[in-house]
Amino acid sequence: MKFPIIIAFLLWGSIAVAQYQLNGKITAKNDGTELEQVSVYFPQLEKGTTTDENGEFSFNDVPAGSYKFIASYIGFKTYSATIDFPGHPDMLQITLSPSAIEMEEVIVSTPFHKLQRENVMKVEQAGMAELRNRGSMNLSDGITNIPGVESVSTGIGIGKPVIRGLSANRVLVYTQGIRLENQQFGDEHGLGIDDAGIESVEVIKGPASLLYGSDALGGVLYLNPEKFADAGDSETDASTTYHGNTQGYSANVGTKASGDSWKYLVRAALNSHNDYETGDGLYVTNSRYRTYDLKTGIGFQQKGFISSLRYNYNLAELGIPSGIGADQGDRSPLLPNQEIGQHILSSVSEAFFKNSSLKMTLGYIFNDRKEFEDHEHEEEELLPGMEEEEEEGAALHMKLSTFNYNLQYQLPRTSSLETIIGVQGMSQTNRNFGEEILIPDATTNDIGVLATSHWHLRNNDLQFGLRYDHRSLKSERTGEPGQEEFIEAVNRQFNSFNAALGWRTDLSESMIGRVNLASGFRAPNLAELTSNGTHEGTNRYEIGDADLANEKNIQVDLALEYKNEHFEWYANGFYNQVSDYIFLRPTGELRDGDAVFNYEQQDASLYGGEVGLHIHPHPLDWLHLESSFEAVIGELDNGTSLPLIPANSFTNTLRVEFDKGPMRSRESYAFITLNSVLQQDRVSSFETETPAYSLLSLGAGSTFNLGQNVLQLRLSATNLLDKNYIAHLSRIKPDGWANMGRNISLGATLTL
């Protein structure tokens, strides 16, 4: 593991120091107007600036090589080009075409820095600010606005992503450029990431093991952190939101500044929510939660070398819903509850040579999970102070330490071919300190090697690659032989080859077609291999199987996308064949009143897709009509439905946007959305059917100039009609406890 890191530092000693300058001017294609405040950016170099009042911009100290260049501005089609240094014109003249289509962004979760429309693999992207404007309470809630993405929730404070019917260890989460490891196998283990300091969310819907290895069998949720300020700029902002349903609030404040070489940012956030109210006026007891979050970063850039170091600390105090009440009570979590402290430290460095580059990403995550439970004493009389001491001790206490590394070398480019080779892996230890053992002490080591290429032709793009992974897993024995919850030690090795092939073609000037075929794999997790006891919160006695094999899948994706200035539609379809799918099957037995479930394997398949329509008619460019439908079906080979498959749903939105709104505001928007969720009658053996329901939401907001400062005000209402409903992916559904009723949110952001 140390060898590639040493090689990286040796190579950095030979960085090419030749530096170049780029000057340019941007005008509107329709009337030649010089465009001010256009964002221009080199994604790979992390260099950005904006045009002045004459539409001009300038970059200094650009290293030799070929780099993607982006120019984006509201109301115009995003410009994308590859610029060579040396070899570019003395003055770059760019014209932007008017378009009512939203600005496109560069996709970061795939390796070749393409715009969404240029990417061979279909990747969904959404800005975090947009998700907040729709009334989302946290990150887990916000991602459900992305087609094909849902969330398994335990109340409002705990949620984890579901991508096309797959979740938990089948979906990989990336943050700060590294894979997030936080005991994600558990039903009650949420994301553990605050949305403050997250700039955008990208979703790969399908196997991404070629790029990310094990656990990316179902897809990837990639969280892009807040960017540093442009060179020479600084910014401070504060934001707060009040949520009426929970009498909750969220607040964050951040500051950032950049010089020619050094840059920094700091952001702190606080969230506090009381129990939420359902549509029938009752409160879900102990659904309250509090989170504290700190994100910091420093960056350095000079002479063909860029580097950043980021740190995130998150502390979550999460109540576990435990009943229905008539009032909310106070904000302190009751028993049972979780206290989770998480440290994320990451370093991303890249060196640029004449026509190639070397990128190294290192990460360390420490997850400290404590779960506190009710303690009942029927006959034993405790001495004074004993009960308090016992309640303060965590019944379940696990510490997970993970070191990640990812080294990628981009080979010298040609005019049409780009290739990346790399080595990637992690070293992980899990340790128990509580009275209960959910999974044993264990050590996991991963290593993977990969090669992937992008071949650009005139109207076609091909992307292909191959990867090999090896995982070793060793767990310690828990208990003594003959005890009911004895767990034998496990020593397993898992190996897998995976490949991906994709084709993107311009079917016409306005239509794009994509076909992707990819394989993925997932090594069984510790819970599936070693469980032998009651899984608290699920009311199940789970028994693992130490001989489980890798899950393996092959998925084919077909996508069509049509866009012109005022009309667009898309259709995405997929078929996912999973071999040796791991699932829980009830045995019909009871132990200590809990039903017994065994982990088993059987082949499975999932299929479905998403279709959507977006109309912004001329000359009413401020008017947007959006409709989408998403569906997924999952079943075992014997015809039994898979658990936690989202219900099919329609979403219809009427949205208006004005560059200059009422009351002299700079920008304004308003929307109304109807989300219709169909009946889910395809359920597993331990699920019940879920009736159909519809939720109405609306929102509005404006941005104002206050001298040199900017103030944004926003109002949103979710579940406006106070519908009493239970979502199929709610983990408190078996108790009959409904989801949140009407929630009206008021928010403000001041930027200095």
N, C-alpha and C positions, 0 to 999 in steps of 0.2 A: 504494500500500500504506500510505503514511503518513497519507493523508487520513482513513480511518475511525478510526484511532487518535486523531488530533487531535480529531475530532468526539466521541469517547468521553469524553475528558478535559473538553471543554467542557460536555458534558451533566452530568458528575458535579458541576459547580459548582452545578447547580440541583436537587440532591437534596432531596426532601421530608424535613424534620427532625422531623415529628410522630412521637412514640413512644408505644407503648401497652403495657399490662400484661395478662398472661393468668394466671389462677389456675384450678386444677382439682383434681378428686379422682377416683380410679379405684378401683372395687370389682369384685368377682367377681359375675357375673350369677346364678350358681346359689345362692349363700348370702349375698351381700352383704358378704363379707370385704373389709376394706381391704387393698389390695395394695401391698406395699413393694418397692422396687427395680424398679419398672416403668420401662423406658426410654421417654422421651417426646422427640420430636425434630421440628424443622422442617428438612427436608432442604435446601430452597433457601437458607435463612438460615444453615445450618450451626450451628444452636443446639440444644443438647440438655441434658437433665438426667434425674434419676431421682426417683421418688416417695419420700416419707419414710415413717416408721412408721405414719402415719395415712392413707397412700395419696394424699397431697397433693403438688402441685408448683406452681411459679410461674415465669413468664418476665417479664423486664423489657426495656424498650427494643426492643419489636417495632415495626418501621416500618409505616406505613399500606400496605394492600394485601391481597390474598387469597393464602394460603399453604397448602400441603399440610401436615397435621399427622399424625404417626404415634405410636401407643402400642403397644409390643410387650413380651411377657413369656412366658417358657417355660411351656408347658402351656395357653396361651390363644390364641385367634384374634387376629391383628394388627388393630388398629383404625386406620382411615384416614378422614380428613375434611378438607374445605377450610374454613378459618376466615378470616373477613373482619375487618380492622382499619381503622376502627372497625366495630362492629356485632355483636361476639360477646357471649355472656352474661357477666355479672359473675363467675359461677362455673361452669366447665365440668364437668358430671357425666358420667363415662364408665363404662360397665360392659363388662367383657371376658367373652366366652363361652368356657368351657373347651373345649379341643380338643387332641387328641393330634398334630395336624398341626404340622410344624415352623413356626417363625415365618417370615413373609414379610418381604422387604426391599424398599426402594425401588429401582427400576431407574434407574441413573445414565446408562447408555449411550444412552438415548432421552431426548428433551428435556423431557418434561412431568411428571417426578417422580411416576410412578405405582407402586403396588405391582405385583408380578408378576401377580396375578389381574386387576388393573385395566388392564394395559397392552394396547394393541391388537396390538402385535407380540409374538409369543412369544419371550421372552428367558430363557435359562437362567442361573441364578446359583448359585454355590457359595462358601462361606466358605473362606478359605485354611487356617484351623485344622482344619476338617473334612478337607480333602485331606491335610494332614500326618498326621492321626490314622490315615489309611488306609495309611500307610507310604510315601508318595511321597518320592523323594529330592530332587526339585527341582521348579520350576514346570512345566517341560515334561512331566515325568512325572505331576504332579498333575492337569493338565487332562484327561488321558485318562480320568478317572473321570466326566466329564460326558458324558451321552448325546449322540452325534453328533459328538464331538470326539476326535481321535486325534493322534499326533505322529510325524513322520518323524524317526528317530533315527540318530545316528552314535555307537554306544556308549551310555554313560550320561550324558555331559557335554554333548552337543550334541543339541538337539531343537527342532523348530518345529511350530506347530499345523497341523492338518488339520481343516477343518470341512466335513463332508458331501462328502469327496473332493477338496476344493480346498485348496491350500496356497501357500506362498511369497508372491509378490506378489499373489496373489488373495485373501489374508486380511490384513486390516489389524489391527495391534496398537496399542492406545492405552494409555499409562501416564502418570500425573500429569496427565491431561486433554489430552494432546497425542499426535499420531501418532508412532510409533516408526519411525525410519529407521536401519537398521544393515546395509545391503547384504544385505537379506533374499532377494534373488534366488538366492544361492548355495546349493547342496545342503548344504554343510557349515557354513552360517551359522545359528546357533541364535538363541534369543530374546535372550540377553544381559541378562536381568532376574533378579535374585535374589528368591526368594519372601519373604524377610524384609522387613517393612514393607509387604507387600501384604495388604490386609484381605479382599478378595473378588474373584472373577472373574466377569465377565458375558460371555455368548456370544450374539451375534446370528447366527443360522444362515440366511444368505441375503443377497442383494444389499442393501447399505446405502449405496449411492452418494448417495442423497438427503441423508443426514446427513454423510457423510464423503468423498465424491468418489471419485477413481480409487483402485483397489486394494482397495476394499471390495466387489468383485464377488462374492466367495464368502462374506463374512461379516466379523465383527469380534470380536476378543478384547479385551475392555475390562478393564483391571486397576485396581481401586479402591485408592488408597493408604490407608495407616493414617490413621484420623481423629485430629484433635487431641483433647485431653482436654476434658471439659465445663468451663464457666466455674467457676473456683474450685477445681478438682481438679488433682491431679498423680499420676503413676504411673511407677514404674520396674520393669522386668522383665528377666529373663535366661533364655535357653532354650538347651538343648543336646540333641543327638541323636547316638547312635552307631549305625552301620550295620555289622553283622557281616560281610556279604559282601565289602565293599571295605576293611574295617578303617578306614572313613571316619567323619568326624564333621562336624557342622555346629553352629555356635554363633552366637548373636546377643544383643546387649544394647541396650536402648532406654530412653529417659526422655522424658517429656512433661509439660507443665504449661500451664495456661491461667488468665489473669486475666479481668477484665471486658472488656478491649479487646485485649490482646496474648496470643499463645500460641506455643508452640514445641514441636518434637520432634526427637530425634536417635536414629538407630539404626545400629549397626555390625554386620556379619556376616562370618563366615569359613566356608568349606567346603573340605574336603580329602578326596579319595578316591584309593585305590590302584586298580590294575587289578581289574576284576570277574571273578568266577568263574562259569562256566557250569554247567549242570545235570550235565555229565559230568565235573566236577572239573578242567577246564582253565581257564586264565586268558587273557583277551583282552589281549594286550600293548599297552601305551600307551593304554588306555582311561581312564587316570587323569586327574584334573583338580583344579585349585584355583581358587577364586574369592574375591575380597575385595569387600565392598560397604559403602557408606556412604550413608545417606539422612538428610537434614535438612529442616526446614521451619519457617517462621515465618508467623504469621497475624495479621491485624488486623481488628477489627470494631467499628464505631461509627456511630450515626446513619444507618442505611439504607445502609451501605456495608460490604462484606466483601472481604478480599483475602488471598491466600496466595502465598508464594514457596517453591518446593521445589527441592531439588538432590539428584541421585543420581550417585554415582561407582561404577562397577563395573569391576573388573580381573579378567579370566579368563585362566588359563593352561591350555590344553586340549590334551591329547594326541590324536592321530589314530590310531585302532586300526590296528595294522600286522602282526598275526600272532597265533599261539596259543602259549602257553608253559605251563610246568609250575609256575611260581611267580610271585608278584606283583612282586618286585623292590622298588625304592624308589619314592618318591612323585613325584620330579621327572620332568616330561614328557620323553619321548625325541623324537627327530626321526622323522617330521614332527610339528609342533605349531603351535598358534595362540596368539598373545598379543593380547588385545583389551581396549583401554581405552575406556570410554564415559562421557561426561559428559552429563547431562540436567538442564537448567535450565528451570523452568516457572513462570509467573505466572498466577493465575486471580483476576480481580477482578469484582465485581458490584455495581451500584448499583440501589437500589430506589426507585421513584417511587410516586405514589399508587396506581396500579393497573397498573403495568408495570415492566419491569426491563431493564437493559442489562448484558450479560456480555461480558467480553473475556478471551481466553486467548492467551498468548504463550508460545512455547517455543523453546529452542535445544538441539540435539543435536550432539555431536561424537563421531564413531566413528573410532577409530584401530585399524585391523586389520593385524596382522603375521602372516605365515605363513612358517614356517621348514621347510626341506626337507633331505633327505639330499643330499650332494654327493659324486659318485664321480669319481675321477681314475685313469684306466687307464694313461696313458703319461706324463703330465706330472708331474714331481717338484717338489713345492712346497718353498720355502725355509722354515726354521723360523719358526713363527708365522703363516704364511699360511693354513693350514687352519683354525686356530682363528678367525682374523679372518673367513674366509668363512662359517663356520658361524654366527657371531654375526650376520651380516647377514641381513635378511629377504628371502627370494626374492620375496615378494609383500607390498607395503606400500601400503595405501590409506587415505586420510583423507577422511571424508565429513562435511560440515558442513551442517546443515539448520536453517533458521529457519521456525517455524510461526506462523500467526496465525489467530484465529477470533473474530469479533465477531458476537454475536447479540442482537437486540432483541426482547423479548416485548411485543407490542402490548397496549394496555389490554384486560383480560379482561371478558367478560360472564359470566353465570351458566352458560352452556353452551358457549362458544367460546373457545379459546385459540389464538393464532397467533404464530409466531416467524419473523422474517426475519433473514437473516445473510449475511455474506461470510467466506470461508475460503480459505486458501491456504498455499503454502510457497515458499521459495527455497532451492535446494540446489546445492552444488558437490562434485564428486568429483575428487580429485587422487591421482596415483600417484608413489611414491617408491622402489619396489623394482625389481629387475632384470627381473621378469616383469610383463606387462600383461594382466590378465584382462578389464577393461573400461577404456575410454579416459577421459582427463580430460573432464569434462562439466559443464554447468550446466543445471539444470531449474527452471522456474518454473511454479507452479500458481496459479490463482485460480478460485473458484466462488462463485456467488450462489444462495441458496435461500430458499424460503418453505414452511412446513409448518403445518398446523392440526389441532387435536383438537376434535371436536364431540361433546359429551356429551348424550345423550338419556336418557330414563328407564331403559330396560334395554338401551340400545345405545350404542356409541361408534364414531365414524368418525374416521379419521386419513388425511390426504392431503397431498401436497406436490409441488413441482416444483423442479428445479435445473438450472443450466447451468454447465459446467466448460470451462476452456481450459488446456492445458498446452503450453509451449514447451520443446524439448529441443535443446541444441547440444552436440556432442562434437568434440574435436580429433582431427586426423589422427595416427595412430600408425605409426611406421616409414616406409619409403620405398616408392614404387610398384615392383612387381616382386619385393619380398621376400615370402616365403611367408606371414608373419603380418602383412602390411600391413593396416591398418584405415583406411578412408576416413572423412573427417569427415562427421557427420550433422547436419542442421538440419531438424527436424520440428516441426509444429504438430498438436495433437490437440484435438478439440472433442467435446462430448457433452451432450445433454439427457437427463435422467432423471426418472422420476416414481414415486410409490408411492401405493397406495390400500389401506387396511385397514379391516376391520369386525369388531368384537367385540360379541357379544350374550349376554345371560343367557337361556339356553334354559330354565332352571328355577332354583330357589333354589340348587341344588347343581351345575349344569352350565353350562359356558361354551363357546361356539363362537367360532372365529376364522377369518377368511379374509383373506389378504394377497396382493397382487399388486404386484411391484416390478421395476424395471429397474435394471441396473448396468452399469458399464463399467470397463475397465482399459486404460490406454495401455501399449504394449509397453515393457519395460525395456531398459536399456543392453545387457545380455548378449544378449537376443534380437535387438536391432538391429545390434550391432557385433561379436559374437564371431567370431574367426578364429584359433583355436589350441587347444591341449590344455587342458582344464579339469582341473587337478590334483585328485586324489582321486576322480574319476569315470572315469578311463581312457577319456575320450572326446575326440575332436577335434571341436569345435563350430563351426559356420559360421552366422552370423546373417544376417538379411535386413533391410536398411535401409528396405524398403518395406512392412513389416508394418503392418496397420491395427489400430485399437482392437478389443479383445474387447468384445462387448456381450452382455448376457443379460437374459432375462425369467424370473422364477421365481414360481410360485404355491405358496402354503402353505395347508394346511388343518389345523386343530387342534381337538380336542375334549378337554375337561378336566372331570372329575367329582370332587367332593370333598364328603364329609360328615365327621362327627367321627371316624369310625373306618375309613373306606375311601376310597380314591381311585384313579383310573386316568386315563391320558392316551393319546392317539393323535395323532401328528403325521405328516403326509405332505407331500411336496414334489415338484415337477417343475421342473427348471432347464434351459432351452434357451439354449445359449451359441453365439453367432455368431462366426465367425473365431477359434475357439479356437487358441491357439498351442501347438505341441508339437514334440518332437524326433523325427525319422525317420532311421533308419540308412540310409546309402547303399550299404553293402556294401564300401566302400573302406577302406584302411588308410593312415595317415600316421604314420611313426615308430613303428609297432606299435600305434597306437591307432585304434579304429574311428571313422569319420567320420560325424557326425550333422548334418543340416540342420534349422534352425528353419523350420517350415511352419505353415499355417493351414487349418483345416477346421471346419465346424460340428460341435457336439457336444451331448450331452444327459446329464444326471445326474438320477436319481430314486431315491426310497426314503423313509425316515423312521424314526421311533422310536415304540415303544409301551411302556407301563409300568404297573405295578400296585403298590399300596402298601396293606397291610392292617395295622391295629393294633387287634385285636379287643377289645371291651368284655367283661369288666372288666379285661383284661390290657393296660392302656394302655402298659405298659413294653415290650411285645413288638411288634416291627416285622418284617414280611415284605415284601421288596421284590424285584420282578422287572422286567427290562427287556430289550428286543430292539431292535437298531439295524441298519439295512441301507442300503447305497447301491450303485448300479450306475452306471457312467460309460462312455460309448462315443462314438466318432466316428460321423459319418453313414454311413461305409462299413462300420460294424459292428465295427471294431477297438476293443478295450477301451482305456480311458485308463490311464496308469500311476499308481501310488501311490494306488489306490483301496482303502480299508480293507476287510478281510474282515468279513462279517456276524458278529454276536456276540450271545450271551445273557449276562446278568449276574443272578445270584440272591444275595440277601443276607438273612441272619437277624441281626437287631440287637436288643439289649436296652438300655434306658436307665432309670436310677433317679435320682430327685431326691436321695434319700439312700441311699448305697450301703453296702457292707460296710466294716468297720473305721472306722466313723463318718465316712466321706467325705461331702462335700457333694453331689457328683454322680459317677455312675459309668456306664460304657458298656462293651459288648463286642459284637463282630460276627464273623461268618464269611461269606466271599464266595467263590462259585465263578463264574469268568469262563470261558465256553466260546466259543472262537473257531472259526468254521467254516472249511472249506477254501476258499481263494481260488483259483479256477480261471479267473476272468475277468482275464486279464493282457495287458499290451501286448506289442509285438513284441520288446522287450528285457528282459522280466521272465520269471521262472519261477513255476510254481504253488507255493502254500504249503500244506502239510498242516494239518489241524485240530489244535487242542490245547486243553487246559483247565488253568487255574491256580487253585489254592486259596490263599486268604489269610485271615488272622484278626487280630484286635487287641482290646485292652482298655485301659481307662484310668480314673483316678479323680482327683477334685479335692478337696483337703483345705484346711481353714482352719487356719492356724498363727498364732493370735492375730489380728493385723490383716493378716497376709499370707496369700497363697493359693499353694499348691503343686499343680501338675498333674503326674501321672505317666502315661506311656503306653508300651505295648508293642505291636508289630505284627510280623507275619511275612508276607511276600509270597512267592509261589511255594513254599508250604510243603512240597510233595512233591518239590521239587528237579527239576522237569520240565526236560528238555533240549529247547528249542524255538527256532525262528527266526520272528520276527514279519515279516509281509509288508512293513511299512513300515520295516524296518531297512535302512539303507544299506550295512551290511556283510554282508547276506544273500548277495550273489554270491560272497563269499569263503568261505561255509559256516560263518561264526562265529556261534555261538548267542547268544541273549540271556541276561540274568542269571539265575542259579539262585536257590536259597533265600537270602532276606535277612531277618535278624531285627534289628529296630531297637528301641532303648531311648531314651526321651526324657523330659526333665523341664523344666518352666517354673515359675519362681518370680516372683510378682508382689508388689511391695512397696507 
